[in-house]
Amino acid sequence: MGVKERAKFYMGRIRAGRLQEMLRQVKWIYEYARHYWLAMIFYTLLGLTGTVVSLLSSFVSRDLVNIITGYQAGELVKTFAAMIGLGIGSTLMNQISNYASSWIGMRVDSEIKSDIFSKILVTDWESLTQYHTGDLLTRWGSDSSNISNGVLNFIPNLIIYLFRFISALVVVVVNDISFAIFAFLGMPVSLLLSKTLMRRMVNNNKRSAAMGAEMSGFNQETFSNIQTIKAFDLLPFYTSKLKRLQADYISMRLEFQRMSIGTSLLLSLVSMLVSYAAYGWGIYRVWSGAIDYGTMTLFLSLSGTLTGTLHNLTSLVPSVISLTTSAGRLMDIVEMPQEDHSQDEAAEAFERRHREEGVSLRLTDVNYAYRGGEAVFAGVSIEARPHEIIALVGPSGEGKTTMLRLLLSLISPKEGSICVFSGADEMAMSPSTRKLFSYVPQGNTMFSGTIAENMRNVKPDASDDEIVEALKMACAWEFVSRLSDGINAKVGERGGGFSEGQAQRLSIARSLIRRSPILLMDEATSALDVATERKVLQNILKDSYPRTCILTTHRPTVLSMCSRVYAIKDKQCTCLEQEKIDEMVQNF
């Protein structure tokens, strides 16, 4: 096989792969489109009605011209009134169609975004962390909207344009077939340019989506870390970086815009030549007596309709490219492994059965390694029971937070087992067992709203008294009670308006009010002074609720309050003897 033949072979394979990929994306879009067939039928009927009204207007225009040129004054008023009526009808139809399109579009957009949102939330956590949050926001926002617009518009518009083209063509052919030739003069050029435009559109859409996601991620990360940016005096650096990103994006968009302008100019030139040719032919046919002035007006109007509709049909090709590109970007996310929540009811029943005595947990010979990384744990075994505080200590980066992620089933062990149990009743860990946990993560994780709203996020039916009680247990009531609005005081984004220590205590209160059997605290008291830290843990221990508590800490001052202390280091997890714990406390 020669070089030329091999090149053709591989290009064919590439094209086939792209076509297969597009077909798979179209099939994915169809799964959404089929839920909205009633809306699409309604939208299509409105468009078809508008086409019929437009066609009738063309006939009335023909008659009006013939009346005027034939001086048939008796028919003039009636025909003119019909023309006005059709004009008003066409305007009303357009307004109704626009309103219906907006109403249906917003509903479809909301429903698709809601569905994509829920699917993103149940996507495997470790897989999802491969994407920047800015990229996820762009895919969920822009790409989902593109899909919703395409679902509503593409098939109806295809039907409407085809009906408009065929109906106009039939009228022209029935009256004078010679005029139909002019409608097809520009078709080869339109098809050739559409093929070129399609190839460029594929590349441009991918580049545009990637750069849009990069800019969204940059903006989101900048605004989230504005305090750090100010502290390091990085304002000039971030401003110049934004300008570079914007310049690259503008350059890419203008490059494609220049190509689109050239294509549009050529198509417009072809359209003008076709129109002028049609005018010339119409004048000749009138002079030769083959047609009257009204028929020429009708043909010229329909010739424009045929040419314009043909362009509309070819313009759907870029729409398909844009639509399938967005579908591919969303499929990258929603087709990742999904969490299994099939045991939700079993987990709820398990909690109800053991609400009085509490729930224990056990890790047995657990091995874990992040994807593409070194092993984090090898043969780890841990046990924790109700009314116990279990501490995990060790250097940073050795796996304490990873251990909590395993317990929350955000990640799964490669070997070994993790379960919750009470007596002989046992249940394997899964995303469903998160119902048994409360969690206080590292950092400031309060949501914007009020203190009470943050508490009710995890327990919607919590009373004011329950909120106050949880705040007291977390040693937060002492400052909340002094606020003018009390538990209804506003909390800014990421705990804005409160110190790190105050926000941390509010986070602890939020976890306590849920009254879950197991409480995980990841450096949850790092911003508290030693006295407050010990007071919070003492309140948890004294609480009659049978809570199993596991905490990670770098501060050994509270280790004397813990039932057991496990040291995580060098992929191992070792239960420390009291002598070693005393030594850690003394050397702190």
C-alpha positions in Angstrom: 0.0 0.0 0.0 1.5 3.4 -1.1 1.7 6.5 1.0 -1.3 8.1 -0.7 -3.4 5.0 -0.2 -2.4 4.6 3.5 -3.2 8.3 4.1 -6.7 7.8 2.6 -7.2 4.7 4.7 -6.3 6.4 8.0 -8.3 9.5 7.1 -11.3 7.3 6.5 -10.8 5.6 9.8 -10.6 9.0 11.5 -13.7 10.3 9.8 -15.6 7.0 10.7 -14.5 7.4 14.3 -15.8 11.0 14.4 -19.1 10.0 12.8 -19.5 7.2 15.3 -18.8 9.6 18.1 -21.3 12.1 16.8 -23.9 9.3 16.5 -23.3 8.3 20.1 -23.7 11.9 21.2 -26.9 12.3 19.1 -28.3 9.2 20.8 -27.5 10.6 24.2 -29.3 13.9 23.3 -32.3 11.9 22.1 -32.7 10.4 25.6 -33.5 14.0 26.7 -35.4 15.0 23.6 -37.9 12.2 23.9 -39.2 13.6 27.2 -40.2 16.8 25.5 -41.9 15.6 22.4 -45.2 17.4 23.3 -43.3 20.7 23.6 -41.5 20.1 20.3 -44.8 19.3 18.5 -46.4 22.5 19.9 -43.4 24.6 18.8 -43.4 22.9 15.4 -47.1 23.5 14.8 -46.6 27.2 15.6 -43.8 27.4 13.1 -45.8 25.5 10.4 -48.7 27.8 11.0 -46.5 30.8 10.6 -45.2 29.4 7.3 -48.7 28.9 6.0 -49.6 32.5 6.9 -46.5 33.7 5.1 -47.3 31.7 2.0 -50.9 33.0 2.0 -49.4 36.5 2.3 -47.4 35.9 -0.9 -50.6 34.9 -2.8 -52.4 38.0 -1.5 -49.4 40.2 -2.5 -49.7 38.7 -6.0 -53.4 39.4 -6.2 -52.8 43.0 -4.9 -50.2 43.7 -7.6 -52.5 42.3 -10.3 -55.4 44.4 -9.1 -53.3 47.6 -9.1 -51.7 47.0 -12.5 -55.1 45.9 -13.9 -56.9 48.8 -12.3 -59.5 46.5 -10.7 -60.5 49.1 -8.0 -63.5 47.0 -6.9 -61.2 44.2 -5.6 -58.6 46.5 -4.2 -60.2 47.2 -0.8 -61.0 43.6 -0.1 -57.6 42.3 -1.1 -55.8 45.1 0.9 -57.9 44.2 3.9 -56.9 40.6 3.6 -53.3 41.6 3.4 -53.6 43.7 6.5 -55.3 40.8 8.3 -52.7 38.3 7.3 -50.0 40.8 8.4 -51.6 41.2 11.8 -52.0 37.4 12.1 -48.4 36.9 11.2 -47.2 39.4 13.8 -49.4 37.8 16.5 -48.2 34.3 15.5 -44.6 35.4 15.8 -45.2 36.9 19.2 -47.1 33.8 20.4 -44.3 31.6 19.0 -41.6 33.7 20.7 -43.4 33.6 24.1 -44.1 29.9 23.8 -40.5 29.2 22.8 -39.2 31.2 25.8 -41.6 29.5 28.2 -40.9 26.0 27.0 -37.1 26.8 26.7 -36.8 27.9 30.3 -38.7 24.8 31.6 -36.6 22.4 29.5 -33.4 24.3 30.5 -34.3 24.0 34.2 -35.2 20.4 34.0 -32.1 19.3 32.1 -29.8 21.4 34.3 -31.5 19.8 37.4 -30.9 16.3 36.0 -27.3 17.0 35.0 -26.7 18.6 38.5 -28.1 15.5 40.3 -25.9 13.2 38.1 -22.8 15.3 38.8 -23.5 15.1 42.6 -23.6 11.3 42.5 -20.6 10.9 40.3 -17.7 9.0 41.9 -15.8 11.6 44.0 -12.3 10.5 43.0 -13.2 10.6 39.3 -14.8 14.0 39.7 -11.7 15.5 41.3 -10.0 15.3 37.9 -11.9 18.3 36.8 -11.5 21.9 38.0 -14.7 23.3 39.6 -14.7 26.1 37.1 -14.8 23.5 34.3 -17.6 21.7 36.0 -19.6 25.0 36.3 -19.1 25.7 32.6 -20.2 22.3 31.5 -23.2 22.3 33.8 -24.2 25.9 32.9 -23.2 26.6 29.2 -23.2 23.1 27.8 -26.5 22.2 29.6 -28.1 25.3 28.2 -26.8 24.5 24.7 -28.4 21.0 25.0 -31.7 22.4 26.1 -31.8 24.9 23.3 -30.9 22.2 20.8 -33.5 19.7 22.2 -36.2 22.3 21.7 -35.1 24.0 18.5 -33.2 21.6 16.2 -35.9 19.0 15.2 -38.8 21.6 15.0 -36.7 24.0 13.0 -35.6 21.2 10.7 -39.2 20.3 10.1 -40.3 23.9 9.7 -37.5 24.8 7.3 -38.1 21.6 5.2 -41.9 22.4 5.1 -41.2 26.0 4.1 -38.8 25.0 1.4 -41.0 22.2 -0.1 -44.2 24.3 0.0 -42.5 27.2 -1.7 -40.9 24.9 -4.2 -44.2 23.2 -5.0 -46.0 26.6 -5.6 -43.1 27.7 -7.9 -43.0 24.5 -9.9 -46.8 24.4 -10.3 -46.9 27.9 -11.7 -43.6 28.1 -13.6 -40.9 25.5 -13.2 -38.2 27.7 -14.8 -38.1 29.8 -11.6 -37.3 26.8 -9.5 -33.9 26.5 -11.2 -32.8 29.8 -9.6 -33.5 28.4 -6.1 -30.9 25.7 -6.7 -28.2 27.8 -8.3 -26.5 28.5 -5.0 -26.9 25.1 -3.5 -23.5 23.6 -4.5 -21.7 26.6 -3.1 -23.7 26.5 0.1 -23.0 22.8 0.6 -19.3 23.1 -0.1 -18.9 26.0 2.3 -21.0 24.2 5.0 -18.6 21.3 4.8 -15.7 23.6 5.3 -17.5 25.4 8.1 -18.4 22.2 9.8 -14.8 21.0 10.0 -13.7 24.3 11.4 -16.6 24.4 13.8 -15.7 21.1 15.4 -12.2 22.4 16.3 -13.4 25.8 17.3 -16.1 24.6 19.6 -13.7 22.3 21.4 -11.1 25.1 21.8 -13.8 27.6 22.8 -15.2 25.3 25.4 -11.8 24.5 26.9 -10.7 28.1 27.0 -14.1 29.2 28.5 -13.7 26.5 31.2 -10.2 27.7 31.9 -11.3 31.3 32.3 -14.3 30.3 34.5 -11.9 28.2 36.7 -9.5 31.1 36.9 -12.2 33.6 38.0 -13.8 31.2 40.5 -10.5 30.4 42.1 -9.4 34.1 42.2 -12.6 35.3 43.9 -12.5 32.4 46.4 -8.9 33.2 47.4 -9.0 37.0 47.2 -7.7 37.4 50.8 -4.6 35.4 49.9 -4.1 37.3 46.7 -4.3 40.6 48.6 -2.0 39.3 51.4 0.7 38.4 48.9 0.1 41.6 46.9 -0.6 39.5 43.8 -3.1 41.9 42.3 -0.9 42.9 39.3 0.0 39.3 38.6 -3.7 38.1 38.6 -4.8 41.1 36.5 -2.2 40.5 33.9 -3.0 36.8 33.8 -6.7 37.5 33.2 -5.7 39.8 30.4 -3.6 37.1 28.8 -6.4 34.6 29.0 -8.8 37.2 27.6 -6.4 38.0 24.7 -6.0 34.3 23.9 -9.7 33.8 23.9 -10.4 36.9 21.8 -7.7 35.9 19.3 -9.2 32.4 19.0 -12.8 33.8 18.5 -11.7 36.4 16.0 -9.8 33.8 14.0 -13.0 31.8 13.6 -15.1 35.0 13.1 -12.9 36.0 10.2 -13.5 32.6 8.6 -17.2 32.9 9.2 -17.3 36.5 7.8 -15.6 35.2 4.6 -18.0 32.3 4.3 -21.0 34.6 5.0 -19.8 37.2 2.4 -19.4 34.5 -0.2 -22.9 33.1 0.6 -24.4 36.6 0.4 -22.7 37.2 -2.9 -24.1 34.0 -4.3 -27.6 34.9 -2.9 -27.4 38.3 -4.5 -26.4 36.8 -7.9 -29.3 34.3 -7.7 -31.7 37.1 -6.7 -30.6 39.4 -9.5 -30.8 36.5 -12.0 -34.3 35.8 -10.8 -35.3 39.4 -11.2 -33.9 39.4 -14.7 -35.7 36.3 -15.7 -39.0 37.6 -14.1 -38.8 40.8 -16.1 -38.1 38.8 -19.3 -41.1 36.5 -18.6 -43.4 39.5 -18.0 -42.2 41.2 -21.2 -42.8 38.0 -23.2 -46.3 37.8 -21.8 -45.7 34.4 -20.2 -46.7 35.7 -16.7 -48.3 38.8 -15.2 -46.8 41.3 -12.8 -48.4 39.7 -9.8 -47.1 36.2 -10.6 -43.6 37.7 -11.0 -43.9 39.3 -7.5 -45.0 35.9 -6.1 -42.0 34.1 -7.8 -39.5 36.7 -6.6 -40.9 36.4 -3.1 -40.8 32.7 -3.1 -37.4 32.6 -4.7 -36.1 34.6 -1.7 -37.9 32.2 0.6 -36.3 29.2 -1.1 -32.8 30.7 -1.0 -33.2 31.9 2.6 -34.6 28.6 3.8 -31.8 26.7 2.1 -29.3 28.8 4.0 -31.3 28.1 7.2 -31.0 24.4 6.6 -27.3 24.5 6.0 -26.9 26.7 9.1 -28.3 23.8 11.1 -25.0 21.9 10.4 -23.0 24.2 12.7 -25.8 23.8 15.3 -25.4 20.1 15.2 -21.7 20.4 15.7 -22.1 22.8 18.7 -24.8 20.5 20.1 -22.8 17.3 19.9 -19.7 19.1 21.3 -21.7 20.1 24.3 -23.1 16.6 24.6 -19.6 15.1 24.5 -18.4 17.4 27.3 -21.4 16.5 29.5 -21.0 12.8 28.7 -17.4 13.0 29.9 -18.9 13.8 33.3 -22.2 11.9 33.6 -20.8 8.7 32.2 -18.1 8.5 34.8 -18.7 5.8 37.5 -21.7 6.6 39.7 -22.1 6.1 43.4 -24.3 3.2 44.4 -27.1 4.4 46.7 -29.2 1.3 46.4 -28.8 0.6 50.1 -30.3 3.9 51.3 -33.4 2.3 52.8 -31.3 -0.5 54.4 -29.0 2.1 56.0 -32.0 4.0 57.4 -33.5 0.8 58.8 -30.1 -0.1 60.3 -29.9 3.3 62.1 -33.5 2.9 63.5 -32.7 -0.5 64.9 -29.7 0.7 66.8 -30.6 4.2 67.8 -30.6 3.4 71.5 -27.3 1.6 71.8 -25.4 3.3 69.0 -23.3 2.1 66.1 -19.7 0.9 65.9 -17.4 0.8 63.0 -14.5 -1.5 62.0 -11.7 -1.5 59.4 -10.0 -4.8 58.7 -6.8 -5.2 56.8 -7.5 -2.2 54.5 -5.2 -1.4 51.7 -5.6 1.8 49.6 -3.8 3.8 46.9 -5.0 6.8 45.0 -5.3 6.2 41.2 -1.9 6.4 39.6 -0.2 7.0 43.0 1.7 5.1 45.7 0.0 3.1 48.4 -1.4 5.2 51.3 -2.4 2.3 53.6 -1.3 -1.3 53.9 -3.1 -3.7 56.2 -4.8 -1.1 58.4 -7.3 -2.2 61.1 -9.2 0.2 63.4 -12.3 -0.2 65.6 -14.4 2.5 67.2 -17.5 2.2 69.5 -20.3 4.4 70.9 -19.3 6.9 73.7 -15.6 6.6 72.5 -13.4 9.3 71.0 -10.8 7.8 68.7 -7.9 9.9 67.6 -5.8 9.6 64.5 -2.5 11.3 64.7 0.6 11.5 62.5 2.6 13.8 60.2 0.8 15.8 57.4 0.3 13.9 54.2 0.4 10.4 55.8 -3.3 9.7 55.2 -5.5 10.9 58.1 -7.9 12.8 55.9 -7.8 9.8 53.4 -8.9 7.6 56.3 -12.0 9.7 56.8 -12.8 9.7 53.1 -12.7 5.9 53.3 -15.1 5.9 56.1 -17.4 8.2 54.2 -17.1 5.9 51.1 -15.9 8.8 49.0 -13.2 6.4 48.0 -13.1 2.6 48.3 -10.4 0.3 49.7 -8.4 -1.8 47.2 -8.3 -4.7 49.7 -9.8 -5.4 53.1 -13.2 -4.4 54.5 -15.0 -1.5 56.3 -18.3 -2.0 58.0 -20.6 -0.5 60.7 -22.0 -2.9 63.2 -24.0 -3.3 66.4 -23.7 -6.6 68.1 -24.1 -9.3 65.4 -25.9 -6.9 63.0 -23.4 -5.7 60.4 -23.5 -3.6 57.2 -20.8 -3.0 54.7 -19.7 0.6 54.1 -21.2 2.3 51.0 -22.4 5.7 49.9 -25.7 4.8 51.6 -24.1 4.5 55.0 -23.2 8.2 55.0 -26.6 8.6 56.5 -25.0 7.3 59.7 -22.3 10.0 59.8 -21.9 13.7 60.7 -18.7 15.3 59.4 -16.7 18.4 60.3 -14.1 18.9 57.5 -11.0 20.9 57.6 -11.2 24.7 57.0 -14.2 27.0 57.0 -17.2 25.2 55.5 -20.1 27.3 56.5 -22.6 28.3 53.8 -24.0 31.7 53.1 -27.3 32.4 54.8 -28.1 32.5 58.6 -26.8 30.4 61.4 -30.2 28.8 61.8 -30.3 28.0 58.0 -26.9 26.4 58.2 -28.1 24.2 61.1 -31.3 23.3 59.3 -29.4 22.3 56.1 -28.6 19.1 57.9 -31.8 18.8 60.0 -34.6 20.7 58.3 -37.1 20.2 61.2 -34.7 21.4 63.9 -36.4 23.7 66.4 -34.8 26.9 67.8 -34.2 25.2 71.1 -32.4 22.3 69.4 -30.2 24.8 67.6 -29.3 26.6 70.8 -28.5 23.3 72.5 -26.2 22.3 69.7 -24.5 25.7 69.8 -24.0 25.3 73.6 -22.4 21.8 73.1 -20.0 23.3 70.5 -19.2 26.3 72.8 -20.6 28.6 70.2 -23.6 30.0 72.1 -21.4 32.3 74.1 -20.8 34.5 71.1 -24.0 33.8 69.1 -26.1 34.9 72.1 -24.4 38.3 72.0 -25.4 38.8 68.3 -28.3 41.2 67.8 -30.0 38.6 65.5 -28.9 35.6 67.5 -29.3 32.4 65.5 -30.8 34.4 62.7 -27.5 36.3 62.2 -26.2 36.4 58.7 -23.2 34.2 57.7 -21.2 35.3 54.7 -19.7 33.1 52.1 -17.3 30.6 53.6 -18.2 31.8 57.1 -17.6 35.5 56.4 -18.3 37.7 59.4 -16.9 35.2 61.9 -13.4 34.4 63.0 -11.9 31.0 62.1 -12.5 29.8 65.6 -16.1 30.9 65.6 -16.8 29.4 62.2 -15.2 26.2 63.4 -17.5 26.0 66.4 -20.5 26.7 64.2 -19.4 23.8 62.0 -19.2 21.5 65.0 -22.6 22.6 66.1 -24.0 21.8 62.7 -22.6 18.3 62.9 -23.9 17.7 66.4 -27.5 18.8 65.7 -27.9 16.1 63.1 -27.4 13.5 65.9 -25.8 10.9 63.7 -24.4 7.7 65.3 -20.9 8.5 64.0 -19.1 11.8 64.1 -16.0 12.5 62.1 -13.9 15.6 62.9 -11.0 16.4 60.6 -8.7 18.9 62.4 -12.1 20.4 63.5 -10.6 22.1 66.6 -7.4 23.4 65.1 -8.5 27.0 65.4 -9.7 26.7 69.0 -7.6 27.4 72.1 -6.8 24.4 74.2 -9.3 25.1 76.9 -12.2 25.5 74.4 -11.1 22.4 72.5 -11.2 20.3 75.6 -14.5 21.7 76.6 -16.1 20.8 73.3 -14.8 17.2 73.5 -16.0 16.9 77.1 -19.5 18.0 76.1 -19.5 15.4 73.4 -18.4 12.7 75.9 -21.0 13.7 78.5 -23.8 13.7 76.0 -26.2 10.9 76.6 -26.6 10.2 72.9 -24.6 7.1 71.9 -22.2 8.8 69.5 -19.0 7.2 68.1 -16.4 10.0 67.5 -13.3 9.8 65.4 -11.0 12.8 65.1 -7.8 13.7 63.4 -5.5 16.1 65.1 -1.9 17.5 65.2 -2.4 18.7 68.8 -1.8 15.9 71.4 -3.2 18.0 74.2 -6.6 16.2 74.0 -5.3 12.7 73.5 -5.7 12.0 77.2 -9.5 12.3 76.6 -9.4 9.7 73.9 -10.3 6.0 74.3 -7.6 5.0 71.8 -5.0 6.8 69.7 -3.9 5.5 66.3 -0.7 6.8 64.8 -0.7 6.8 60.9 2.7 6.8 59.4 4.6 4.9 56.7 1.4 3.3 55.4 0.7 1.7 58.8 -1.9 2.5 61.5 -0.6 1.6 65.0 -2.6 1.8 68.2 -0.4 3.7 70.6 0.4 2.6 74.2 -0.4 5.0 77.0 3.3 5.6 77.6 3.8 6.8 74.0 0.7 9.1 74.3 2.0 10.6 77.5 5.3 11.3 75.8 3.6 13.0 72.9 1.6 15.2 75.3 4.7 16.1 77.3 6.8 17.0 74.2 4.1 19.2 72.6 
